[in-house]
């Protein structure tokens, strides 16, 4: 299937995807917003529950190194959103 896409041999129903714009670099909003708002919150919730999310944490660390922006320090962790009714046993 990948070779078909690379050669512009696109199956019916997939030709729309050829017209879509996607991220062109790692500072694109699709990358920075997903890291800052989606992945940070998911990692935060998982770690509070004691669930390992090493791949997601590694992706955030990689994005931090490339974009020089510490998403876990400044963004939407449960602790940063100050939810007083929750306890943070693994923090």
C-alpha positions in Angstrom: 0.0 0.0 0.0 2.8 2.4 0.9 4.5 1.8 -2.5 1.2 2.6 -4.2 0.9 5.9 -2.5 4.5 6.8 -3.3 3.8 6.1 -7.0 0.5 8.1 -7.0 -1.4 4.9 -7.4 -4.1 5.8 -5.0 -7.2 3.6 -4.4 -10.6 5.0 -4.6 -11.5 7.0 -1.5 -7.9 7.8 -0.6 -7.2 10.5 -3.2 -8.5 13.1 -0.9 -5.6 12.5 1.4 -3.1 13.6 -1.3 -4.6 17.2 -1.1 -4.2 17.5 2.7 -1.3 19.5 4.2 0.5 18.0 7.1 3.3 19.0 9.4 6.4 20.1 7.5 8.6 20.3 10.6 8.7 19.5 14.3 7.7 23.0 15.3 4.4 22.7 13.4 1.3 23.3 15.6 0.1 19.7 15.1 3.3 18.6 16.9 3.5 21.3 19.5 -0.2 21.3 20.4 -0.5 17.5 20.6 2.6 17.3 22.8 1.5 20.2 25.0 -2.1 19.4 25.5 -2.8 15.8 24.6 0.3 13.8 25.4 1.2 15.7 28.6 -2.2 15.2 30.1 -2.2 11.5 29.1 1.3 10.9 30.7 0.3 12.8 33.8 -2.9 10.8 34.3 -1.1 7.5 33.6 1.7 8.2 36.0 -0.7 9.2 38.8 -2.4 5.9 38.3 0.9 4.1 38.4 0.9 3.1 34.8 4.1 3.1 32.8 4.0 5.2 29.6 7.7 5.1 28.7 7.1 5.6 25.0 4.9 8.6 25.4 7.3 10.1 27.9 10.2 9.5 25.5 8.3 11.3 22.7 7.8 14.3 25.0 11.5 14.2 25.9 12.4 14.1 22.2 10.0 17.0 21.4 11.5 18.9 24.4 15.0 18.4 23.1 14.1 19.4 19.5 11.8 22.3 20.3 13.6 23.4 23.5 10.2 23.5 25.3 9.7 21.5 28.5 6.0 20.5 27.9 5.9 18.5 31.2 7.1 21.4 33.2 4.7 24.1 31.9 1.6 22.4 30.4 -1.5 20.5 31.3 -0.4 18.0 33.9 -3.0 17.3 36.5 -0.7 18.9 39.1 -0.3 22.1 37.0 -4.0 22.4 36.6 -4.3 22.3 40.4 -7.0 19.7 41.0 -7.1 19.8 44.8 -9.4 16.8 45.2 -6.8 14.5 43.8 -3.8 13.1 45.5 -0.6 12.7 43.6 1.0 9.6 45.1 3.6 9.0 42.4 4.9 12.6 42.1 
